[in-house]
Amino acid sequence: MAGELKYAEAIRRALADELASDPNVVVMGQEIEALGGVFTATQGLAESFEGRVLDTPLAESATVGWAIGAAMAGLRPVVEIMFMDFIATAMDQIVNGAAKLRYMSGGQITVPIVIRTPSDAGTGHGPQHSQHLETWFAHVPGLVVAMPSTVPDAYWMLRQSIRDDNPVVFVESKYLYFRESGEIGPESRGTAHPYEARIVRNGHSVTVVTAGRMVAESLAAAESLAVDGIECEVVDLRFIWPYDRETLAQSIERTNRLMIVHEAVQDFGWGSEICSWAASELFYSLDAPIRRLATPRAPIPFAAHLESALVPNRTIIESAVRDLAMH
């Protein structure tokens, strides 16, 4: 596995390695066979795994429904939803089907499907192709919600998700597909616990909890703040559900301050849950009010300058953390 890969290439490699290692794995989605996916994540797989990489109609609900039935019959389907915005058309199948069947059968039936879907602003795709909707699925019992921020995590978390007997909504970063590079050797696998968060920068001034492409933005802000002696501890949540309370608690108890950064709309976002939990369980460890930094309640615009003004970035994060550290 030597050599650097792009984020999109890591996704492709994970799919290839799981297709090769398990004959029950199948991949399906719109334009993933001949075209190789609109973001190239399945490029070349159809030729290597004939009959197991399948183009589907423009019908996300039907595709996810087929995947649920196939999973109940013993396969491990991976469904690509071209943009996360389009996942709304498959909500009934995901929420009332995939998420419920294991519980309703008393554990006799498992639904090991992965729903891969690219999200993020920053690419000029506008209001119907740039939404972060992961909180919808974190709210539903029975679903796992994964959000890798690095090349190694894109690879290893996808492989883990395909092997998971629970249905997984796997949120990829289309912003990072061709911007982020890294290696995926065994040493990059990292955590032993399947849903563990990762501390990606140690610090003592403020804990910054984040996920997805906001990890890189938070790290950049932290490096700027360090020049002035403000040392941020940056925690990559990695899984929005189940989330790793133990790692978060240990970090907050060290820094006594908490900032939550995410790209999803702030109102009713997953940051609210972290905020509520920390306020309830770690109140006496906090020396300042908890802060949230996220996208305001507005559609994502097409224009780059408007898009960048709306979504959190390293400059906005740096300013907010500096204020919290001085509080």
Secondary structure by P-SEA (a helix, b strand, c coil): ccccccaaaaaaaaaaaaaaacccbbbbcccccccccccccccccccccccccccccccaaaaaaaaaaaaaaccbbbbbcccccccccccccccccccccccccccccccbbbbbbbbbcccccccccccccaaaaaacccbbbbbbccaaaaaaaaaaaaacccccbbbbbccccccbbbbbcccccccccccccccccccccbbbbcccaaaaaaaaaaaaaaaaccccccccccccccccaaaaaaaaaaccbbbbbbcccccccaaaaaaaaaaacccccccccccccccccccccccaaaaaaccccaaaaaaaaaaaaac
